């Protein structure tokens, strides 16, 4: 008989809504969404076509549905014994250089045969289906630092630029380029500071991160639950354009987006959906960038009452994105040793709630990346944010925390 004790999923108390905010919270309610849809349709006077210049329908490999995408696309790239031997040799090579972790690059972590495959997979991120999973890394064969070196080294061949995920570490200014995704609600003093579901066992609703590419490396999976779900932004766009084109207007207009980690800048006004017309060198594209908690709050970081509330139309649009993402998503079957790469402008993601045990605790590492060779154009409204992410980072300034902590943008105590 097993004596393993299960740690139950932790759902933090809902963040209170500020005055004037619609009846909407971080956890979407299907019933409230449908009631809002009915009410707004009855009110009428909604645009019946997409904004001028926007596509009525997108086509291409980026338009896929979870139920059928596996019929035409195998998103899992399984590393061979030869690849693993090459990675092992690259770890030894880098450690022999005695350089800081920020010096991990294609040159200092050489992968003579795997490099070409990883460059092909980068093209798949930017020009194909927008995601893939690398499978087979042997986590238990290496120390934590060596796993970080492997993760950064392999990723450098997919997208060589690492982004700044936090601007301070241990109270000092730093370019933190690695984040840990792990339940920290059981840590003394941490529970009351958590303003993001990333540090709980709660579900994460559909959202994007920040930057071009988001990557997650599974050091360990949960005892139960925690499915990683991703959905095609383009498929969701097509459905909204077909059924509710007025919401494309809403999504492409400015929203009061809360900023958690910039004192003196409580919010910025920007769209969630961006349109790029076709040019001689690039096809027509739609990009999506948003996180629900920046409009409704979460846990210890409720919506700032000094920021303008969102509108009823925006509340409906948030729920529409989530429920359509859930309808069209695929579960990537995230396993220990997997690395998931997502085009963060074309694919959005969610996570089911989960339970841990003392012996099996879900723990992911995260990198935000950019591949200058294949990168999409950055929307004008996001360029200053991208500069904050990618500019003025040196090998010497990069910090790779080896243990989890709550980064500033998710921390009430920041």
Secondary structure, DSSP 8 states (H G I E B T S, - for coil): -----EE-----------TT--S--SS--HHHHHHHHHHHHHH----SS--TTS-S---STT---TTTGGGT---EEE--HHHHHHHHHHHHHHHHHT--GGG-STTTS--TTHHHHHHHHHHHHHHSSSEEEEE---GGGS-HHHHHHHHHHHHHHH--EE--SEEEETTEEEEE--EEEE--TTSTTTGGGB-SGGGSSS-EEEE--SSSEEEEEEEE--SEE--EEEEEHHHHHHHHHHH-HHHHHHHTS-EEEE-SS-TT--EEEE-SEEEE---SSS--EEEE---THHHHEETTEE--TTS----HHHHHHHHHHHHHHHHH-EE----TT-EEEEETTTEEEEE--EEEETTB--EEEEEEEE-TTT-----GGGHHHHHHHHTT--TTTEE--SS----GGGBTT-
